[in-house]
């Protein structure tokens, strides 16, 4: 360790769990509880398993994906046949898989015996909960699916499930501290890094603010280009017909459009490269111009399309965010289907409810959730599609087979062909059109957030840095959980990283990013966290060696669910825009005998309402 690493605090005593050759190691004396250091906590003298307070590399954590990768590479397991038989086996304990179990019991058979299998050591899939404890106080962050977008406009099926879980969108305003950031006079900012722009510099209140760019390290030419882009209403395609404009928008990336039609140079384009990453997990070089127009991005203000429709004027939508993101939805579902797993019966009490993971896989319960269990084979018995299904899974390096009358696959489309030999050839090809965008959600426990307040920001877009966005957790208090009201209190800082390979097509970038992500050790993330926060927040008094108390990196090599056009390779950014005969996800999710398919791959739409809708469709396809 060199002097710079020591200056960043790489030698400091916080919880760091990394895996070398598949063996877990922990270094440092953590300020967090024992379970954050060793994977176990002591309750009444007995070890209690509670994965949300694990730190280090989480998300697709070591141990969760190796058996799946081995299956893709052709490995076979000799599975021990058990005497377990179920009415329904669900593969995947994400929101879609949990919803499938809930809906099956509600609509089909209230007495059904159900087993849910998942390869991760926690339920929820991408709806991941992270906990930190410091000075006797527990802080909660989201490590994956972060919000419910406009739940009051959910389709009927998902709206009913959400209502039955007790989520009432109209009450959400009661939980938000809408005026907290305003009272502290903190806003959004933009951080320029010296590697990309020649100097480290933080602006406040960017969002197209010409004034914020004035003192930035951008060259004068780039400042002039961006000032024009943000400030005027020029029609960059003046003189073109509507049909010609649409051709341009649908054949150009946003970056290419800005270069060719708005005349932006490389420095200005670099400033805008990461803008779409936070929502779409892709940069401006592969983000379609028509999508940028639809989302209200700069460059289209003077343009009218679709008989006068203005760009970026979609109706404002309500965003519902729990402290742990949509892990709250997963916890509500688990509490519904597993008796005695957690106390309470409201949304207000679920956030701080203590979950007894020892009850997840209880042989006396009608519904069981078996974690750290990777399904490696699904096959109808005797090759008959009306027969029972054998389900083989690997747990603790041993393979077991259970049987079920029916199976819901709530995993990735692209994985199913390697697991299920019963998939028809045409359906197999459609499943291979599924693509997933990699992403990383990182939570950092800081001893206080006074540096943010001193600098006048609560979040910043980092236009050239390793982490694309840095923000203090959203201010939400619910039930007995109270958000830190003062910058002097500890808090969680959320950082987002999208591993991409600019210059390639979007699907190729996703694949390259996934390979890079799986090869990136925890140490690399920690060093970038400390370096970036130190440089951005240092002028506000932040010291990464002193102020960082814990780190959890949620790695998602298979993140947002998308699909590709079979002919062009175009990504289905907006699946509703695609004609029925160009939707490979529809063919990919057809029933296969007694196996049906849920999950967001089945709709090419990585949203919670889609996960629930596809679960309902899968259950009612039997």
Secondary structure, DSSP 8 states (H G I E B T S, - for coil): --HHHHHHTTTS-SBEEEEETTEEEEES--SS-HHHHHS-EEETTEEE--GGG--EEEES-TTSSHHHHHHHTT-----EEEEEEEEEEEE--BHHHHHHHHHHHHHT-TT--EEEE-SSSSSBTT--EEEEEETTEEEEEESS---EE-GGG--HHHHHHHHHHT--GGGGGGTB-TTHHHHTT-EEEEEE-HHHHSS-EEEES-TT-HHHHHTSSS-HHHHHHHHHHHH----TTTT--HHHHHHHHHHSBHHHHHHHTS---HHHHHHHTTTTHHHHSS-TTTSBHHHHHHHT-TT-TT-EETTTEETT------EE--TTTTHHHHHHHHHHHSTTSSS-SSHHHHTT----GGGTT-TTSSEEEE-S-EEEEEEEGGG-TTS-EEEEEEETTEEEEEEEEEEEE-S-HHHHHHHBTTS-HHHHHHHTTEEEEEEEEEEEEES--HHHHHHTEEEEEESSSSSSEEEE---B-BTTB----STTS-EEEEEEE----TTS-HHHHHHHHHHHHHT--HHHHHHHHHHHHHHHHGGGT--HHHHEEEEEEEEEEEEEEEEB-TTT--B-SSGGGS-GGG-HHHHHT--BTTEEE-SGGGTT--SHHHHHHHHHHHHTT-
